[in-house]
C-alpha cells in the first residue's frame, strides 16, 4: 500500500525497530524519543553501558530479523492513568505523559507486533514487509542531553539513514564520503584558514591571515553589491540595553538565544546583539524624515552574538559569534516591490558568481501558532500577499513553507544547493510591518500627514563566516582565483633561480596578487605536491630557461600545463580573472 508520506513512515518505523533491537540486547534501557530527521531517524537511549560503532552492525542484523517477521504497527488511544501504568518503568516517557496530559493532548501508543510498544503519535508502515531491508543503515552514535538541556541526563543517540531503494542509500553514502573529504573543519585546518580556542570560547572563530583573505573577499563583494543597490554602510555597537530589544520584540521572542552582559556601573540589563535591525531603527529615528528621503538603506557588517547550545555548534556553519552582510530598507509601501526586486537581482548575481545553484522559499507564519509572531491577522495577510504576488509577478518558481517566517514578518529565503546537492538557507529578504510601528518610526507624506514606513530586512549571502564554511565544502577547498587565500605559488627549480623567483613575486605582489615562494630545500616534486595540496590556483615554475628569458612556466590547478608566458602578459591574465571574478 502506498502512503502519502511513505519514506517518513518507513523512517519512523525503523526508529521503533531500532529501539526494539536495543531493548532486546539491553532490557533495562530507558527510552527517550525516536523521531524522523532529514534522510533518516534517531533514537535516544539511557543505558548502563556505552554503545559503540562496533555495535551498530549487530543492531542492524537484529532489526532485519524483526522486519522479516512481517510485524504490524497498531495504534490505540490511552488515558493518562493507563499510559502511566504502561510506562511505569520508563521515567522519560512518564515525563512526556505528564506534560502532554497537562496540555490535554491525546496520548497514543503504537505496538510493533509483540516486540515493542512506544508512546507515539503515529506515522508508520502497516507492516514491516513494506521496509526495504537493504535500504537503511545505522551510521553513528553520539551523546545528547535529554530534551537538549545540559542540566538533564546525557543519553546515547543512535542515528540511522533510510531510503526506499538500495540505490538511493548507496548514492547517499557515497555523497557522505565525499562530504567527509570536503568537511570545512578538516580543510580549514589543512589550509590554515581559521582556528578555535578553548580559552576564547566555543563557537567563536579566529581567522588566520589566509582565512581573513577569503572572509574579506566575501565581505568586499557584498559591499560592491550594496553600493550598486544604493546602501550606505553604518556601524552599530555590539552591546545594547534590554529596553531596545523589549521594544523590538526580541526580548519576548528571542531572549533564550541572547547573551547577557553586566556593567559594574549600571543596574540596567544589557545584551550582546543577535541582529542589527533594532539599532538601525534608531539611526532612522534620529532625525525627521520626509517621503522624499525614502527609501533609506543601511548596511552593516558588525559582529553578532547568539547563545547557541554547545551540541548545536558546528565549525563555521553554526557559531556564537559571527558577522552578517546585513541590510535594512525603510521605504513607502509603493516602493516595496522595486526594492525587493533589486535585492533579488543582486542575490542572483552573487550566487552566479559563487557558482552556486539555488531555489527560493516563501516562508510564512504558522496560522496555528500565532502567539509566536508579532502583529495581527490583517498585517500578516497583507505582507504575505505582497511577497507572494511579487514572486508570481516575477515568474519566480518557489515553494511555500508555513512556520518558517521571521517573528515580525514573512520572508523570501534563498536556498543554496552546494556541489554535493545539500541545501543551505543563506540569503533572505524579510518584509516587516511590525517593528517600525513598535519604534514609532515616521515620515511626513506629500499631504503633510505622518506615515509609518515599511522595513525590509535583507542579507545577500548571510553570514560571511558561515558562508565561508559552505564555500570551503562547495569548492572542496579549491577557491576560484579571486577568493583564494594564496593565488600563486612560485617554485624555483634550483638554488640558482631563487633570486629570480623572488623578483617574480615582487612583480606580482605590486599588482595585489597573493603570492608565496616555495624555495625550501625539499625536492622539486615535493614542493609541487605541497602547492597542489594547498589547492593554489596557479603554480609558476622558474628554471634556468625562464630566468634567462624573463618568463614563467605556468601550471593550473589540477596539473594543467598552461605553457610559458611573459610576466607582463601573466599579470594581465590574472588581473582580468580577478576583476571579473571568473
C-alpha positions as CSV (number, residue, x, y, z in Angstrom):
1,X,0.0,0.0,0.0
2,X,1.3,3.5,-0.9
3,X,1.4,6.1,1.9
4,X,1.3,9.8,1.2
5,X,4.5,10.2,3.3
6,X,5.9,6.7,2.8
7,X,9.5,7.5,3.4
8,X,8.7,9.3,6.6
9,X,6.6,6.3,7.7
10,X,9.5,3.9,6.9
11,X,12.0,6.0,8.8
12,X,9.7,6.3,11.8
13,X,9.0,2.6,11.8
14,X,12.8,1.9,11.7
15,X,13.2,4.1,14.8
16,X,10.8,1.8,16.6
17,X,12.7,-1.3,15.3
18,X,16.0,0.2,16.5
19,X,14.5,0.7,20.0
20,X,13.2,-2.9,20.0
21,X,16.7,-4.2,19.0
22,X,18.4,-2.2,21.7
23,X,15.9,-3.4,24.4
24,X,16.4,-7.0,23.4
25,X,20.2,-6.7,24.0
26,X,19.8,-4.2,26.9
27,X,16.4,-4.9,28.6
28,X,16.9,-2.2,31.3
29,X,17.4,0.6,28.8
30,X,15.5,3.8,29.5
31,X,13.9,5.2,26.3
32,X,13.9,8.8,25.1
33,X,12.4,9.8,21.8
34,X,12.9,8.5,18.2
35,X,11.8,11.0,15.6
36,X,12.4,11.1,11.8
37,X,15.0,13.6,10.6
38,X,16.3,14.6,7.2
39,X,17.4,11.4,5.4
40,X,16.8,9.2,8.4
41,X,15.9,8.8,12.0
42,X,17.4,8.5,15.5
43,X,16.5,7.2,18.9
44,X,17.8,8.3,22.3
45,X,18.7,5.8,25.0
46,X,20.0,5.8,28.6
47,X,22.0,2.6,29.1
48,X,24.3,1.3,31.8
49,X,27.0,0.7,29.2
50,X,28.0,2.7,26.2
51,X,27.1,1.7,22.7
52,X,29.9,2.0,20.1
53,X,30.2,1.9,16.3
54,X,31.0,-1.8,16.5
55,X,27.6,-2.5,18.0
56,X,25.7,-1.0,15.0
57,X,26.0,-3.9,12.6
58,X,24.6,-6.2,15.3
59,X,21.7,-3.9,15.9
60,X,21.1,-3.7,12.1
61,X,21.1,-7.6,11.9
62,X,18.5,-7.7,14.7
63,X,16.4,-5.1,13.0
64,X,16.4,-7.0,9.7
65,X,15.4,-10.1,11.6
66,X,12.4,-8.3,13.0
67,X,11.4,-7.0,9.5
68,X,11.4,-10.5,8.1
69,X,8.7,-11.4,10.7
70,X,6.3,-9.0,8.9
71,X,5.3,-7.3,12.1
72,X,2.3,-4.9,12.0
73,X,2.0,-1.5,13.6
74,X,-1.1,-0.9,15.6
75,X,-2.1,2.3,17.5
76,X,-4.5,2.8,20.3
77,X,-5.6,5.8,22.5
78,X,-4.6,5.8,26.1
79,X,-5.9,7.6,29.2
80,X,-3.2,9.3,31.3
81,X,-3.7,6.7,34.0
82,X,-3.2,3.8,31.6
83,X,-0.3,5.5,29.9
84,X,1.5,5.9,33.3
85,X,0.8,2.3,34.2
86,X,2.1,1.1,30.8
87,X,5.3,3.1,31.0
88,X,5.8,2.9,34.8
89,X,9.5,1.8,34.4
90,X,10.3,4.5,31.7
91,X,11.0,7.8,33.5
92,X,11.4,9.9,30.3
93,X,8.1,8.6,28.9
94,X,6.4,9.4,32.2
95,X,7.7,13.0,32.0
96,X,6.2,13.3,28.5
97,X,2.9,11.8,29.6
98,X,2.7,14.3,32.5
99,X,3.4,17.2,30.0
100,X,1.0,16.0,27.3
101,X,-1.7,15.4,29.9
102,X,-1.3,18.9,31.3
103,X,-1.6,20.3,27.7
104,X,-4.7,18.0,27.3
105,X,-3.1,16.2,24.3
106,X,-4.4,12.8,23.3
107,X,-2.0,10.1,24.3
108,X,-1.5,7.2,21.8
109,X,0.5,4.0,22.0
110,X,1.8,2.1,19.0
111,X,2.7,-1.6,19.1
112,X,5.2,-3.2,16.7
113,X,3.9,-6.7,16.7
114,X,4.5,-8.2,20.1
115,X,8.1,-7.0,20.3
116,X,7.8,-3.3,21.1
117,X,5.5,-0.5,22.2
118,X,6.0,3.2,22.3
119,X,4.3,6.4,23.3
120,X,3.9,7.8,19.8
121,X,1.6,10.0,17.7
122,X,1.9,7.6,14.7
123,X,3.1,7.7,11.1
124,X,4.2,4.1,10.4
125,X,4.1,1.5,7.7
126,X,1.3,-1.0,8.1
127,X,3.7,-3.9,8.1
128,X,7.5,-4.3,8.3
129,X,7.5,-6.1,5.0
130,X,7.0,-2.7,3.4
131,X,10.5,-1.7,4.5
132,X,13.4,-2.5,2.2
133,X,15.9,-4.2,4.4
134,X,18.8,-3.2,2.1
135,X,17.9,0.5,2.1
136,X,18.8,1.5,5.6
137,X,22.0,1.8,7.7
138,X,22.8,2.8,11.3
139,X,25.6,5.4,10.9
140,X,26.9,6.5,14.3
141,X,26.4,7.0,18.0
142,X,26.5,10.4,19.7
143,X,25.8,12.0,23.1
144,X,22.7,14.0,23.5
145,X,21.2,15.6,26.6
146,X,17.6,14.7,27.3
147,X,15.4,17.4,25.6
148,X,18.6,19.3,24.6
149,X,19.1,20.6,28.2
150,X,22.6,20.3,29.7
151,X,21.0,20.0,33.1
152,X,19.3,16.8,32.1
153,X,20.9,13.3,31.8
154,X,23.1,12.7,28.8
155,X,21.8,9.9,26.6
156,X,23.2,7.9,23.7
157,X,21.7,8.8,20.4
158,X,21.9,6.2,17.6
159,X,21.5,7.7,14.1
160,X,20.3,5.9,11.0
161,X,19.6,6.7,7.4
162,X,16.9,5.1,5.3
163,X,15.6,5.3,1.8
164,X,13.1,3.4,-0.3
165,X,15.7,1.8,-2.5
166,X,19.2,0.3,-2.1
167,X,20.4,2.6,-4.9
168,X,19.3,5.7,-3.1
169,X,21.1,4.6,0.1
170,X,24.3,3.8,-1.8
171,X,24.2,7.2,-3.6
172,X,23.7,8.9,-0.2
173,X,26.6,7.0,1.5
174,X,28.9,8.0,-1.4
175,X,27.8,11.6,-1.0
176,X,28.6,11.4,2.7
177,X,32.1,10.0,2.0
178,X,32.7,12.9,-0.3
179,X,31.4,15.3,2.3
180,X,33.9,14.0,4.8
181,X,36.7,14.9,2.4
182,X,35.2,18.3,1.9
183,X,34.5,18.9,5.6
184,X,35.3,22.6,6.2
185,X,36.6,21.9,9.7
186,X,39.2,19.4,8.2
187,X,40.1,21.6,5.2
188,X,40.1,24.8,7.4
189,X,42.9,23.2,9.4
190,X,44.8,21.8,6.5
191,X,44.7,25.1,4.6
192,X,45.3,27.2,7.7
193,X,42.2,29.3,7.4
194,X,40.7,29.5,10.9
195,X,41.1,28.2,14.5
196,X,39.1,27.8,17.6
197,X,40.5,28.0,21.2
198,X,39.0,26.8,24.4
199,X,40.5,29.9,26.1
200,X,38.5,32.1,23.7
201,X,35.3,30.0,23.8
202,X,33.3,27.6,21.7
203,X,31.6,28.9,18.6
204,X,33.9,31.9,18.3
205,X,36.3,31.6,15.4
206,X,39.5,33.3,14.8
207,X,40.6,33.7,11.2
208,X,44.3,33.4,10.2
209,X,45.8,35.7,7.6
210,X,44.9,33.3,4.9
211,X,41.4,32.8,6.2
212,X,40.9,36.5,6.5
213,X,41.7,37.0,2.8
214,X,38.8,34.7,2.0
215,X,36.4,36.3,4.5
216,X,37.3,39.8,3.3
217,X,36.8,38.7,-0.3
218,X,33.2,37.7,0.6
219,X,32.6,40.9,2.5
220,X,34.1,43.1,-0.2
221,X,31.9,41.5,-2.9
222,X,28.8,42.1,-0.7
223,X,30.0,45.7,-0.2
224,X,30.2,46.2,-4.0
225,X,26.7,44.8,-4.4
226,X,25.4,47.1,-1.6
227,X,26.9,50.1,-3.4
228,X,25.1,49.2,-6.6
229,X,21.8,48.9,-4.6
230,X,22.3,52.3,-3.0
231,X,23.1,51.1,0.5
232,X,25.1,53.3,2.9
233,X,27.2,51.4,5.4
234,X,26.7,52.1,9.1
235,X,28.4,50.7,12.2
236,X,26.5,49.9,15.4
237,X,27.6,48.7,18.9
238,X,27.7,45.1,20.0
239,X,26.1,45.7,23.4
240,X,22.7,47.3,23.9
241,X,20.2,48.0,26.7
242,X,17.5,45.4,27.2
243,X,14.9,48.1,26.5
244,X,15.8,48.2,22.9
245,X,15.1,44.5,22.5
246,X,11.9,44.8,24.5
247,X,10.5,47.3,22.1
248,X,11.7,45.3,19.0
249,X,10.1,42.1,20.3
250,X,13.3,40.2,20.5
251,X,13.3,40.2,24.3
252,X,10.0,38.2,24.4
253,X,10.5,36.1,21.4
254,X,14.3,35.5,21.4
255,X,15.6,36.1,24.9
256,X,16.8,32.5,25.4
257,X,19.1,32.9,22.4
258,X,20.7,36.1,23.6
259,X,23.9,36.6,25.6
260,X,23.6,38.9,28.7
261,X,26.2,41.4,29.7
262,X,26.7,43.0,33.2
263,X,28.0,46.5,33.9
264,X,29.9,47.4,37.1
265,X,28.4,50.9,36.9
266,X,24.8,50.3,35.9
267,X,21.9,48.2,37.2
268,X,20.3,48.0,33.8
269,X,20.3,44.8,31.8
270,X,22.4,44.7,28.7
271,X,22.6,42.1,25.8
272,X,25.0,41.3,23.1
273,X,23.0,42.0,19.9
274,X,21.8,39.0,17.9
275,X,20.9,41.2,14.9
276,X,21.2,44.7,13.7
277,X,17.7,45.7,12.9
278,X,16.8,47.4,16.2
279,X,19.9,49.6,16.1
280,X,19.1,50.7,12.5
281,X,15.6,51.9,13.6
282,X,17.4,54.2,16.0
283,X,19.5,55.7,13.2
284,X,16.4,56.3,11.2
285,X,14.6,57.8,14.2
286,X,17.5,60.2,14.9
287,X,16.1,63.0,12.7
288,X,12.8,63.9,10.9
289,X,12.2,62.1,7.6
290,X,10.2,63.1,4.5
291,X,8.6,60.9,1.8
292,X,11.3,62.4,-0.4
293,X,14.1,60.8,1.7
294,X,12.7,57.3,1.2
295,X,13.9,54.7,0.6
296,X,16.7,54.9,3.2
297,X,19.1,51.9,3.0
298,X,21.6,50.9,5.7
299,X,24.1,48.0,5.5
300,X,26.1,46.8,8.5
301,X,28.9,44.2,9.0
302,X,29.1,44.4,12.8
303,X,29.6,41.2,14.7
304,X,26.5,39.5,16.1
305,X,26.2,37.1,19.1
306,X,23.8,34.2,19.8
307,X,23.8,31.9,22.7
308,X,23.8,28.6,20.8
309,X,23.7,25.3,22.8
310,X,27.1,23.5,22.7
311,X,25.6,20.5,20.9
312,X,24.4,22.7,18.1
313,X,27.7,24.4,17.3
314,X,29.4,23.1,14.2
315,X,32.6,24.7,12.8
316,X,31.8,27.9,10.9
317,X,28.3,26.8,10.0
318,X,26.8,27.3,13.5
319,X,28.5,29.9,15.6
320,X,28.0,32.1,18.7
321,X,30.0,35.0,17.2
322,X,29.6,35.9,13.5
323,X,29.1,38.9,11.2
324,X,26.3,39.2,8.6
325,X,26.1,41.2,5.4
326,X,23.1,42.7,6.9
327,X,20.9,45.5,5.5
328,X,17.7,47.3,6.2
329,X,15.5,49.5,4.0
330,X,13.0,52.0,5.2
331,X,10.5,52.7,2.5
332,X,7.0,53.6,1.4
333,X,4.5,50.8,0.5
334,X,4.6,51.8,-3.2
335,X,8.4,51.2,-3.1
336,X,8.3,47.6,-1.7
337,X,8.2,45.7,-5.0
338,X,11.0,47.6,-6.7
339,X,13.3,47.4,-3.6
340,X,12.8,43.6,-3.2
341,X,13.2,43.1,-7.0
342,X,16.6,44.9,-6.9
343,X,17.7,42.8,-3.9
344,X,16.7,39.6,-5.6
345,X,18.8,40.6,-8.7
346,X,21.8,41.3,-6.5
347,X,21.5,37.9,-4.7
348,X,21.1,36.1,-8.1
349,X,24.3,37.9,-9.3
350,X,26.2,36.9,-6.2
351,X,25.2,33.2,-6.4
352,X,26.0,33.1,-10.1
353,X,29.5,34.5,-9.3
354,X,30.0,31.9,-6.5
355,X,28.8,29.2,-8.9
356,X,26.1,28.0,-6.5
357,X,22.6,26.8,-7.7
358,X,19.6,27.8,-5.6
359,X,15.9,27.8,-5.2
360,X,13.5,30.1,-3.4
361,X,11.2,29.6,-0.5
362,X,8.4,31.8,0.6
363,X,8.4,31.5,4.4
364,X,5.0,32.2,6.0
365,X,3.6,32.4,9.5
366,X,2.2,29.3,11.1
367,X,-1.5,30.1,11.4
368,X,-1.9,27.6,14.3
369,X,0.8,29.2,16.4
370,X,0.0,32.9,16.1
371,X,1.4,33.6,19.5
372,X,4.9,33.1,18.2
373,X,4.6,36.2,16.0
374,X,4.2,39.9,16.3
375,X,1.3,41.7,14.6
376,X,-2.4,40.9,13.9
377,X,-4.0,38.8,11.2
378,X,-4.6,41.8,8.9
379,X,-0.9,42.8,8.9
380,X,0.2,39.2,8.2
381,X,-2.4,38.7,5.4
382,X,-1.2,42.0,3.7
383,X,2.5,41.3,4.0
384,X,2.3,37.7,2.9
385,X,0.2,38.5,-0.1
386,X,2.7,41.2,-1.2
387,X,5.5,38.7,-1.1
388,X,3.5,36.0,-2.9
389,X,2.3,38.4,-5.7
390,X,5.8,39.7,-6.2
391,X,7.2,36.2,-6.8
392,X,4.4,35.3,-9.1
393,X,4.8,38.6,-11.0
394,X,8.5,38.0,-11.5
395,X,7.7,34.4,-12.6
396,X,10.0,33.0,-9.9
397,X,9.4,29.4,-9.1
398,X,9.2,28.8,-5.3
399,X,8.0,26.7,-2.5
400,X,5.9,27.9,0.3
401,X,6.7,26.9,3.9
402,X,4.4,27.7,6.8
403,X,6.1,28.3,10.2
404,X,9.4,29.5,8.6
405,X,8.6,33.2,8.7
406,X,10.6,35.6,11.0
407,X,8.6,36.5,14.1
408,X,7.9,40.0,12.7
409,X,7.1,39.2,9.0
410,X,7.2,36.8,6.0
411,X,10.4,36.3,4.1
412,X,11.8,35.0,0.8
413,X,14.6,32.6,1.6
414,X,17.2,31.7,-1.0
415,X,18.1,28.1,-0.5
416,X,21.6,27.4,-1.9
417,X,22.4,24.0,-3.3
418,X,26.1,23.1,-3.0
419,X,28.3,20.7,-5.1
420,X,27.0,17.7,-3.1
421,X,23.4,18.6,-3.5
422,X,23.0,19.8,0.1
423,X,20.6,22.7,0.7
424,X,21.7,25.7,2.8
425,X,19.5,28.7,3.7
426,X,21.7,31.7,3.2
427,X,20.2,34.8,1.7
428,X,16.9,36.3,2.9
429,X,14.5,39.1,2.3
430,X,12.0,39.9,5.1
431,X,9.0,42.2,4.9
432,X,8.3,43.9,8.3
433,X,5.2,46.0,9.0
434,X,5.6,45.5,12.8
435,X,8.9,46.9,14.1
436,X,8.5,50.4,12.5
437,X,5.3,50.8,14.4
438,X,6.7,49.5,17.7
439,X,9.5,52.0,17.5
440,X,7.1,54.8,16.4
441,X,9.1,55.5,13.2
442,X,7.5,58.1,10.9
443,X,7.9,60.2,7.8
444,X,6.0,63.2,6.5
445,X,4.0,62.3,3.4
446,X,3.1,64.6,0.4
447,X,0.0,65.9,2.1
448,X,1.8,66.7,5.3
449,X,0.3,63.7,7.2
450,X,2.5,61.4,9.3
451,X,3.0,57.9,8.0
452,X,4.8,54.8,9.2
453,X,7.5,53.4,6.9
454,X,7.8,49.8,5.9
455,X,11.0,48.0,6.9
456,X,12.7,45.4,4.7
457,X,15.4,43.2,6.3
458,X,17.8,41.5,3.9
459,X,21.1,39.6,3.7
460,X,22.8,38.9,0.4
461,X,24.8,35.7,1.4
462,X,24.0,35.9,5.1
463,X,26.9,35.5,7.5
464,X,30.4,35.8,5.7
465,X,31.7,33.4,8.4
466,X,29.1,30.7,7.8
467,X,29.1,31.3,4.1
468,X,32.9,30.8,4.1
469,X,32.3,27.3,5.7
470,X,29.7,26.5,3.0
471,X,32.1,27.7,0.2
472,X,35.0,25.6,1.6
473,X,32.9,22.5,1.2
474,X,31.3,23.6,-2.1
475,X,34.7,24.2,-3.7
476,X,36.4,21.3,-1.8
477,X,38.9,24.0,-0.6
478,X,39.8,24.9,-4.3
479,X,38.7,28.5,-4.3
480,X,38.4,30.4,-7.5
481,X,41.3,32.8,-8.1
482,X,39.7,35.9,-6.8
483,X,38.9,34.3,-3.4
484,X,41.9,32.0,-3.0
485,X,44.0,32.8,0.1
486,X,47.2,32.2,-1.9
487,X,46.7,32.8,-5.6
488,X,50.1,31.9,-7.0
489,X,52.9,29.6,-5.8
490,X,56.3,30.3,-7.3
491,X,58.7,27.3,-7.3
492,X,62.4,27.8,-8.4
493,X,63.8,24.6,-9.8
494,X,67.2,25.1,-8.1
495,X,69.1,27.4,-5.7
496,X,70.2,29.4,-8.8
497,X,66.7,30.6,-9.6
498,X,65.7,31.7,-6.1
499,X,66.6,35.3,-6.7
500,X,64.5,35.3,-10.0
501,X,61.6,33.6,-8.2
502,X,61.6,36.5,-5.6
503,X,61.7,39.1,-8.3
504,X,58.6,37.5,-10.0
505,X,56.9,37.5,-6.6
506,X,57.6,41.2,-6.1
507,X,56.2,42.0,-9.6
508,X,53.0,40.1,-8.9
509,X,52.7,41.5,-5.3
510,X,52.8,45.1,-6.6
511,X,49.6,44.1,-8.6
512,X,48.0,42.9,-5.3
513,X,48.3,39.3,-6.2
514,X,48.8,37.0,-3.2
515,X,51.9,35.0,-3.8
516,X,54.1,32.5,-1.9
517,X,57.6,31.4,-2.9
518,X,58.3,27.7,-2.3
519,X,62.1,27.8,-2.0
520,X,62.7,25.3,0.7
521,X,65.4,22.6,0.4
522,X,62.8,20.0,-0.4
523,X,62.8,18.3,-3.7
524,X,61.1,19.9,-6.6
525,X,58.4,17.2,-6.7
526,X,57.6,17.6,-3.0
527,X,57.3,21.4,-3.4
528,X,54.9,21.0,-6.3
529,X,52.8,18.5,-4.4
530,X,52.7,20.9,-1.4
531,X,51.3,23.6,-3.7
532,X,48.8,21.2,-5.0
533,X,47.8,20.1,-1.5
534,X,47.2,23.8,-0.6
535,X,44.9,23.9,-3.7
536,X,46.7,27.1,-5.1
537,X,45.1,28.1,-8.4
538,X,48.4,28.7,-10.3
539,X,51.9,27.3,-9.8
540,X,54.7,29.1,-11.5
541,X,57.8,27.1,-12.2
542,X,61.0,29.0,-12.9
543,X,64.2,27.4,-14.0
544,X,67.3,28.4,-15.9
545,X,65.4,28.9,-19.2
546,X,62.7,31.1,-17.6
547,X,65.3,33.2,-15.7
548,X,67.2,33.8,-18.9
549,X,64.2,34.8,-20.9
550,X,62.4,36.7,-18.1
551,X,59.3,34.4,-18.5
552,X,57.4,32.0,-16.3
553,X,56.1,28.4,-16.9
554,X,52.6,28.1,-15.6
555,X,50.6,25.2,-14.3
556,X,46.9,25.5,-13.5
557,X,45.4,23.7,-10.5
558,X,44.8,20.0,-11.4
559,X,48.2,19.7,-13.1
560,X,47.1,21.7,-16.2
561,X,50.2,22.8,-18.2
562,X,49.4,26.3,-19.5
563,X,52.8,26.9,-21.1
564,X,55.3,29.7,-20.9
565,X,54.4,33.3,-20.7
566,X,56.0,36.7,-20.2
567,X,55.4,38.2,-16.7
568,X,53.5,41.2,-18.0
569,X,51.2,39.0,-20.0
570,X,50.6,36.8,-17.0
571,X,49.8,39.8,-14.9
572,X,47.1,41.0,-17.4
573,X,45.6,37.5,-17.4
574,X,45.5,37.4,-13.6
575,X,44.1,40.9,-13.3
576,X,41.3,40.1,-15.8
577,X,40.4,36.9,-14.0
578,X,40.4,38.5,-10.5
579,X,38.5,41.7,-11.5
580,X,35.8,39.7,-13.3
581,X,35.7,37.1,-10.5
582,X,35.9,34.2,-13.0
